[in-house]
């Protein structure tokens, strides 16, 4: 049964604070103003060898007022929940906009801030789909489950240590603006991980981590809804033992079958960030770089093979970036980013959409706390499966000499999101269409367009998995956002594979 917005959040003076702030912004001549009140609870638990090693539980509560005044942005935030304080914060936001306008005018730089049109949504609510709020679970029950999962790993031969962790977030958000949009939302997300550690006879250390992705679900995810923990924990020790025995890879060109548990991160880095239009325009240049996918290449850039179809999506069920409405009051939606291998779309907020005449925003504005101004953030960016595509086993059967890549680990990519390399949790030799044991020390390296251009087969819907991360960073001051990336298994021909030990000079 769907959850309702928490009564304790609704009991806060949401409307009176918003009314006071917006009225003051109007009175001071703001062309646009929005008010956002958030309560974000963030907790984490860590276990080492089935014993609790640390925990944290924090709540961030406050509100922000953002205005457009005289063609410039203004922003201010506060924590005092009174109407006088909210009006005062609105006045501070207008003062900041006036100052920003003077600075840009004196410098002779900067475009006027104007926002793309968006319908008004009055009194809308949205709650992410979950069954049991992880914060409603007794502490002893949480610790006991993680300890039990750890003990299963420790009981297996060859496992020297076991690490377990869980991060849980409960986010409430109230938004109102001078156009009349009023939304109230609630999101829950969890990220559990377990890692088995082995010490090999030569003194080295190898690890094997669960593949369960973070997700916008509740506690039920840890007890079997959406993931088979029993099956994965049972096989993890033997997978780790096989990794310890595995030979080191010979570098060279290989055909790769890449599992969704690895491919999602390549999507995130080489497509997700590269198609944020603010980044492509240079707004992130001083912090995280730009993008090779420049605006003049829309509709002409061959991003990959004709089999490549990528969407941005703020509506995906259990997606970490899924919402009902973004932090500018834009309704969540889905759109094409790459169609038949060609770049056809961007991730947009209202200002960037208006600035470049691209019509409506596709809802990519987000702030990670009430003290931060919303910035353009990544949607759930996903590679679509082929409707009648092959299974992972069929993809492997089509490879004579190659590697099957499973799970994500380390990565590296340049400032333009073009040259990259990725490693993984485990790798299997493919010989004449069959798996032939694990390999170690593998990394695959390519440029973005060469890599996606080498994709010759895309798995079917049964191979599709929604992966993702809790820790996507952007902006100054830095903000963190959670985002999902769905993809099927896929086959890539002739990809350069490195031996990481040799590359490190060991």
N, C-alpha and C positions, 0 to 999 in steps of 0.2 A: 504494500500500500504506500503511495507517495507520501513523503514527509511534508509537514507544514513548516513555514518559517518559524524559527525558535521564538517562543513567546517572550523570553527575556530580551531578545533584540527588538522585537516590536514594541516593548514597553519603554524603550528609549524615546526621547522627544524628537523623533525623526522629522516629522512635518513642521513643527514649530521652528526648529533650528533652520531647516531649509527655507522656510518662508521668510524668516528674519534676514538670512544671508542674501537671498535673491532679491528681496525688496530693497535692501541697502545697495546692492550692486546696480539695480535699475536706477535708483535715485541718484547715483553718482555718474550715470550716463553710459553704463556698460552696454555694448551691442549684444553681448551674449554672456550668460553666467551659468555655471553649473555647480551643484553642491553634492558632495559624496561623503557619506558617513560609513565607516567600515569597522568591523570587529573581526580580527583574524587571530585565531588560536593555532599555535604551532607547537607540536610536541615531538620528542624523539626519545627512543630507548635503544641502548646498546648492550649486548651480552657478549662476554668472552668466555668460551668453554662452558656454556650453559649457566653462567652466573652474571647477574646484572653488574655492568661496569660503568654505567652512567645514564642519566636521563635529564631531560629539560622539558619545561612546559611554560610557555609564555603567551600572553594575550596583548595584542596591539589594538587600541581603541582610540579613534579620533575622527576628525572630519577635515575636508579640504574644500576650498572655494577657488574655482578657476574662472577667469573672465577674459573676454576680448574687449578692449577699450582703445579707441583710437587706432585700430589696426594692429595692436600688439597684445601679446599674452601677458596676463598677470596671474599669480598663484600665491596662495597662503594657506596655512593649515593651523588647526588648533585642537585642543583637548577639553576645554571647559565647556560643558554641556548646558550653556545658558543662551538665551536669545540675544542678550547684549554682546556676549562674546562672539557669537556667530556673525552678528552684524559688524563687529569690529574686525574680524578676520576678512570679511568681504571688503571692507574699506582698505585693508592692507593689500589685498589682491589688486584692487583698482590702482592703488598707489604704485605698486610694482609695474603694472602695465604702463602707467604714465611715464615712469622712469625708463622702461625699456623702449618706449616710443621715442623719447628724447635722444637716447643713446644711438639708436639706429638711424634716426634722422640726421644727427650730427655726423655720423660716419658715412651717410649717403648710401647705406646698404640695407638689405632686408626687404622682403615682400610683405605686404599687408596680410595679416591673418584673417582669412575668411573661411567659413566652414561649409562643406557640402550639405545640401538639404537632406533632411531625414524626416519621415512621418513622425507625428507625435504619438507616444504610447502612454496613456494615462492609467495609473494604478495597475501596473502589471507586476506579477510575481513569477519567479522561476526557481526551482529547486533541482539540483542534480540528482540523478537516480542512484540511490543507495538504500540498503536495508537496515543496517545497524550502525549508528554513529560510533566511531571508535572511541570517542571520549565518554561514551556511556558504558563502556566496558570496564569493569573493576580492574585496578592496577594489578592485582594478584593474578587475574585471569590472563591479562596481556603477557606478563612475565612468564607465567607457567607455559603458555603455548610456545613462545620463542625458546624457552629452555628445553621443552620437549623436542622441538625440531632440531635444536643444537645437539641434544643427547643422541638422537638417531645418527647423526653424522659421526660423532665421537665414538660410537660403538663399533664403527666399521674399521677393519684392518687398513692401516696406512694413513688414516686421518689423525694428524697430530694435534690440530686445533680446529675450532669452529667459531666463527664470528656470526652474530645475528644482529640485525638492526631493523627498526621500524620508525618511519616518519609519518605523522598524521597531521592533517590540516583541516580546520573547519573555518570557512570564510563566509561572513555575512556582509552584504553591501546594499546600501540605500543610495539611490541617485535621483536628483531632481534638477530640472533646468528651466530657464526662463521661457522656453517654447511651450512648456506644459508636460513634458515627459516626466513620469515618476515610476521608478522600478525598484523592486526589493528582491534580492536574490540570496541564495544559500548554496554553497558548494562544499563537498567533502571529498578528500582525496587521501590515498595511502600509498606508501612505498616501502614494502618489506624486502629484505635481502638476507640470504644466508650464504656463507662462504666456507668451504672446506679447505684446509691447509695441510699440505704434505711436505715433509723434509726428505729429499732424496739422499741416497747413500753418499753422493759426492759433496753433500753439504748445501746444495741449493734448495730453494723453496719454490713450490708450485701451488697454485690455487685453482679452485673451480667454484664459480658462483652460480647461484640459481638464475634462471632466465626470466623469471616472472617480472613483467614490466610494472612500473608504477601506474596507478589507474585512479579514475574518479569513481571509486566504489567505497564501501564502508568496511567494517570489520569482517563481514561475510567473505571478503576476498581471501582472508588468511585462513579460513576454515573450509575452503573448497569451492566457493562460487566464483567461477571465472578462471580458476587455475587449479591443477591437480598437484598439490604439494606433496601428497603421499608418494606419488609415482616419481616425482623429480628427486625428492630426498633419497629415495631408495636407490636410484641409479647414479647419484652424484659421486659417491666414493669410488666406484669402479671406473667412472669416467676420469676421475682424478688420477687413479692408479695407472690407467692407460696413458695419460698425458705425461706422467713421470717417466714411463718407459719409451715414449715416442722419440723417433729420430728427428734431428734438426732438418728443416726444409732446405732443398737446393734452390737458390734463387733462379729466376727466369720467368718466361711468359707461360701462364697457365690459364685454362678455362676455369672460371669460378662459378659455382652454384652458391649463392649467398642467401642464408636463412633470414627471415624477417627480424630475428633477434639481433642480427648484426646490421642489416641494411637500413634500419630506421635511423641510425646515427649518421650514416652517409647522406641520407636524405636531409636530415636536420642541418648539417654543416654545408653541404654543397648546393642545396636547393632552398631550404627554408630561410636561411640568412641571406642568401644571394638575391632572393626575390622580395625582400622587404624594401619598398620603394624609398623610404627615407634613407636607408643605408646606401642604395644605389645612387642617390642624389648627393651623397657626401655628408649627411648629418651625423654619421657615426665614425667619420674618417679619423678623428683625433683619438678615438678610444679603441674601436674594434675593426676599423678598416672600411673599405667600400665594397664594390661588387663588379665582377667582370660583365654581369648582365645589365648593361647600362640602358637607360630609358629609350634611347634611339634605336635599340635592337628589338623592341616589342613587335611581335608579328613576323620577325625575320630570323631571329637567333635560333639556330638548330641546336637545341639543348641536348638532344639524345636521339635514339632510334625512334622510328615511327610507332614502336610499341609503347612508348613512354607517355603516360597520361597522369598528370599530377594535379590534385585539387587542394585548395585551401578550404578549411571547414571548421566553423565554430559551433556546429550542431551535432557532431559525431557522438553517439552514445558512449558514455564513460570516457570521453576524451578529456585530457587534462586541461586543454584550452577551450573547452566547450562552455558556453554561457547562454543565457537567454538574451542579454543585452550587454554591449561593451561599456566602457567607462566614458563614452560620449553619447550614450543613449541610442546606439545603433543596434537594430535587431540582428541576431546571429543569422548567418547564411553560409552557403557553400558556393564555390566558384572555381573555374578552371585557371590554373597557373601555367601548366604545360599541356598542350593538346597535340597528339600525334607527333611528339618530339619537338614542337615549336613553342617558344615562349609566348604566351598569349595574355598573361595577367600578372597582377602584383598584389601584395598585401598592403592595405591602405587604411589610414584614419581619415577623419573628415577634412582636416586641413590639407593634407597632401592630395587627397582626391580632388578638392576644389582648385588647388594651386595648379594642377596639371590637366584640368578639364576632363577628368576621367569619370565624371558622374558621381554616383553614390559611393560612400565609403562601404567597404565590406566588413567593417566591425572589428578592426584590429587595434583598438586603443585599450590600454590596460595599465594600471598602477599597482605595484605589489604591496602598498601600504597607504594609510590615509595621509602620511607625511610626504608622499611623493606625487609629483605631477604625472598624469597619464602620458605614456609615449606609445608609439606604434610598436606593437608586439606581435609575435608569430602566432598564426592560427595552427590548428592541427593540419599539417601539410603531409599529404599521403600519396603514395604511388598506387594507382588503381590496379586490381587484378584483371587478368583477361577473363571474360565471362565463361569461356569454355577452355581455359588454360589448363596446363598439365599439373600433376601433383609434383611435390618435391622429388619423390622417387623417380618419376618419369624424366624430370630435368637431369638428375644424376645419370640416368641410363643413357642420356644422349651425349655424355662426355667420355672421351677416350682417355685423356690425361688431364687431370685437373685437381681442384681442391674444393671441398665443401666447407664453408665458413659459418660458424655458429657462435652467437653471443658477442657482445661488444666489450671492448677494453679501452685501450688508449687510442688517441687520434691526433692528427696534426693537419692544419690547413692554413694557407696563406691569407693575407689581408684582403685579397680580392675574391676569396672563396673559389679558387681555381686549381691550384696545385695541392694535392693532399696525399695522406697515407693513413691507413686504419689497420689496427690489429683486431684480435677477437679472443673469446674464451677458449674455443677449441677449433681444431682444423683436422679434416680427414682427407687422406689421399683418395682420389678417384682414379681407378684403373679399369679401362674397358667397361665403363658404365656401372662399376660397383665400388662401394666404400672398402678401403683396404687399410684401415688402421689410422691412428692419429699422427699428426705432425706437430712439431714445436717451432717457435721462433718465427712465425709467419706475419708479414705485413703486406697488404696490397697497396700499390701506388699508381696514381694516374692524374691527369687533369680532368676537371669536371666533365667537359664535353666529350673527351675521348672515352671516359668511363661509361657515361650513359649512352654514348653512341655504340659501344660494344655490346649492349644488351640485346640478345637475340631471342630470348624467350622469357615470358612473364607467367608466373604460376596462376592457377585458378583461385576462385573464392575460398576454397577449402584450405589454402595455404596462407591466407591473409591473417595477420596479427597486428594489433594496435600496440606498438611499443611507445617509448617516450622517456622523458627526463623531468625531474623536479627543479633543475638548477640552470636553466638557460639565462645567461647574463647579458645585460645590455644597458646602455645609457650612462650618463654622468649627472648626479650621483648614481652609482650602480643599483640596478634593480634585478630581481630574480623572478622568473616566471616558469610555470610548469606547462609542458606542451607534449602532445602525443603525435606520433607519426605511424600511420598504418602502411603496411606493404605486404605483398606476397613474396614467396621465394622467387628468385630470378636468376637467369643464366647470362654470364658475361664472358665473351671470348677474348683470349689473348691479352689478359691483364698482367702487368708487371708485378712480380712477387719478390719481396726483399727478405733476406735473413736478418732478423733484428739483432742477433748476437754479433754477426759480422759487421753490420752497420755501426754497432756501438764500439767496435774495435776490440772485442773480447775474444 
